[in-house]
Amino acid sequence: MRFNTALLHDGVDLKETYGSTLPPVYQTSAFHHGSAEEMAAIFEHRAPGYNYTRVGNPTLTAFENRITRLENGAASVAFASGMAAISNAVLTIVSSGDEIVASRGLYGGTYYLFKDLRTLGISTSFVDITDRRSVEEAITDRTKLIFAETIGNPSLEVTDIRMLSEVAKAHGIPLIIDNTAATAWLVRPLDLGADIVINSTSKYVNGSGSAISGVLTDGGKFNWKSPKFPEFAAFAKFGRFTFTAKLRSGFARDLGGCLSPMNAFLNIIGLETLGLRMKKACDNALLLAQWLNSNHPELQVNYPGLPGTRTHDTALKTLSNGFGAILTLRAGSREKAFTIMNRLKLVYRISNIGDARTLIIHPGSTLARDNTPEERESSGVYDDLLRISLGIEDAEDIIDDLRQAIETD
Ligand SMILES: *Cc1c(COP(=O)(O)O)cnc(C)c1O
């Protein structure tokens, strides 16, 4: 099945749902069992079934299975937010004394998390992830993982996943890719050699901004038997599910960041139109980028789909179907950026990305406000920078709104 057909039909068994094309919402905290033996068997993972929604729920399973197929992985675990998915992925691998090598242009929440981890004795080297030598030089004997985003936010630099995967493999460490800004519509990181992929499904997967959620997908191919990862030995019997088994019987259960069944259901609905929405949003982004580039070159539009942007060549060989739906521009000063924002009538002033509606934000005064000026500069957050997340409106209406906001005196 092709992309959009698979989103609607792949793996869907209508017999399990009495013919309902959508899975039911099991809006329950816990599950009754016919006998004490049955209950014990489920607790011990000897029998399939559910006990408690923090640990598992059929609606969550339906959502996780759809994401696993979408990302071409071995197994997925859903969480209450993208940040919960990232925290769980990382904490399942690193412990006190370990190190992480990550992109210097990470999503703000992830950047703050990695800084928070210092209090647990876990340190992170933030590097130019597009530069193989910088990545290699940052890796030490204590490095346990490489973390990058397919499309950096708001730098919009596209990561060479194949290159990073080679580096990770040479050092026997896993590569985690946050695919939120790209989605499987543009690339399946596991197919390019990543070991674990994260999606903040609050964004494009949900698509309407109706629920916060995140999901982690394990490719099932990383060799956890290496002496670098002794804590995984006890889970080696689970084969390609080694990582997922450690996660599910560890932090996923114990930190308690479970997704609500209703929110999983909202995401399942969103997933059905992911391909259509991504196509339209990416087309809109390219059209707006081209319009800005030809009519307002002074605004220095940054979009990976434009020839001449720093990672355009990586984008061409890494992404298919488009270049993402986010672009940035530089207004010249913070005041001018605010003026453009305030004049917009259609585009929403919202901190999100990946909504069906077009959204704008000034990252310097909001998302990155806790960063030092040096941190902002190195992650591409300039004081006059505006980030636009394109929605699926008619492109002409978005361009008209930007035109009146930029060209009014
Ligand atoms: C939004 C976002 C996250 C965090 O997701 P939440 O669902 O808001 O916790 C992580 N990574 C990227 C790239 C994001 O855009």
The ligand as a Gaussian input file, in Angstrom:
#p B3LYP/6-31G(d) Opt

LIG

0 1
 C        6.953000      20.356000      20.093000
 C        8.197000      19.601000      19.919000
 C        8.661000      18.723000      20.906000
 C        7.973000      18.570000      22.233000
 O        6.706000      18.051000      22.082000
 P        5.502000      18.323000      23.153000
 O        4.429000      17.450000      22.625000
 O        5.195000      19.783000      23.098000
 O        6.018000      17.908000      24.479000
 C        9.818000      18.025000      20.672000
 N       10.504000      18.178000      19.521000
 C       10.097000      19.000000      18.543000
 C       10.901000      19.119000      17.295000
 C        8.931000      19.745000      18.700000
 O        8.537000      20.573000      17.737000

